[in-house]
C-alpha cells in the first residue's frame, strides 16, 4: 500500500520492516506473558489476526498491485554475475554475528534470558 502511494523506495522498505517488527513484538509479548500456550498455536493465531487486519485494510479483494516497482528493479541488479542482494545478506550476516557473539545483548538473545 505504501509502495502504491509513490513514496520513495527506502520508505517502502522501512515501513515493511516496521510493520513486521511490530507484529513480531506482539507475538513475542503474547508468548512471554502466557507461557502455558504452545508457541506454534500462538503464532498461528496471530497470523490469522494479522491476516484479518490486512483483509480489512485492503478491502474485499485482499490483494494489492504494485505500481512503483523501480526500487525492486534496482535491487535486482548485479555486479558481474553476483546479485546486489548477496552483498546485503553478507553484510547483515557479519553485523549480526558480531552483535550476537560479542555483546551482552547478543549473549542474552542466545540464552533467551533477560539482560541483567
C-alpha positions in Angstrom: 0.0 0.0 0.0 2.9 2.4 0.8 4.5 1.4 -2.5 1.4 2.4 -4.5 1.4 5.9 -2.8 4.5 6.8 -5.0 6.7 7.2 -1.9 10.5 6.7 -2.0 11.6 3.1 -2.1 13.5 3.3 1.1 10.4 4.4 2.9 8.5 1.4 1.5 11.2 -0.9 2.8 11.4 0.8 6.2 7.6 0.6 6.6 7.6 -3.1 5.8 10.3 -3.7 8.4 8.5 -1.6 11.0 5.2 -3.4 10.5 6.8 -6.8 10.6 8.8 -5.9 13.7 5.6 -4.7 15.5 3.9 -8.0 14.5 6.9 -10.0 15.9 6.9 -8.0 19.1 3.2 -8.6 19.6 3.8 -12.3 19.0 6.7 -12.3 21.5 4.8 -10.4 24.2 2.0 -12.9 24.0 4.4 -15.8 24.2 6.2 -14.4 27.3 3.1 -13.3 29.2 1.2 -16.6 28.6 3.9 -19.2 28.9 1.4 -22.1 29.1 0.4 -21.5 25.5 2.3 -23.5 22.8 4.4 -21.2 20.6 3.1 -22.8 17.4 -0.5 -22.1 18.4 0.2 -18.5 19.3 2.0 -18.0 16.0 -0.9 -19.4 14.0 -3.4 -17.4 16.0 -1.6 -14.1 15.5 -1.2 -15.0 11.8 -4.9 -15.3 11.5 -5.4 -12.0 13.3 -2.8 -10.1 11.2 -4.4 -11.6 8.0 -7.8 -10.3 9.1 -6.3 -6.8 9.7 -4.8 -7.0 6.2 -8.1 -8.0 4.7 -9.9 -5.2 6.4 -7.3 -2.6 5.3 -7.1 -3.9 1.8 -10.8 -4.2 1.2 -12.7 -7.2 -0.2 -10.1 -8.1 -2.8 -7.4 -8.9 -0.2 -4.5 -8.1 -2.5 -2.6 -5.1 -3.8 -0.9 -4.4 -7.1 2.4 -2.7 -7.1 2.7 0.2 -9.5 6.0 1.7 -8.2 8.5 -1.2 -8.8 11.6 0.8 -9.7 13.2 0.2 -6.3 12.8 -3.5 -6.7 14.4 -3.4 -10.1 17.4 -1.5 -8.6 17.8 -4.3 -6.1 17.8 -7.0 -8.8 21.0 -5.6 -10.4 24.2 -7.5 -10.5 28.0 -6.9 -10.2 29.3 -9.3 -12.7 27.3 -12.5 -12.0 26.7 -11.7 -8.3 23.4 -10.1 -7.4 23.4 -7.0 -5.2 21.3 -8.7 -2.6 24.0 -11.2 -2.0 26.3 -8.4 -0.7 23.4 -7.1 1.5 23.0 -10.6 3.1 26.7 -11.0 3.7 26.9 -7.5 5.4 23.9 -8.3 7.6 25.3 -11.8 8.5 28.6 -10.3 9.6 26.9 -7.5 11.6 24.5 -9.9 13.4 27.3 -12.4 14.0 29.3 -9.7 15.7 26.4 -8.4 17.7 25.2 -11.9 18.8 28.7 -13.2 19.6 30.4 -10.2 21.2 27.8 -8.2 23.1 25.9 -8.8 26.3 22.6 -8.3 24.4 23.7 -11.0 21.8 24.6 -13.5 24.5 21.3 -12.8 26.2 19.5 -13.5 23.0 21.3 -16.7 22.6 20.4 -17.7 26.1 16.8 -16.5 25.7 17.0 -14.8 29.0 16.7 -11.3 30.5 19.5 -8.8 30.3 20.8 -8.2 33.9 
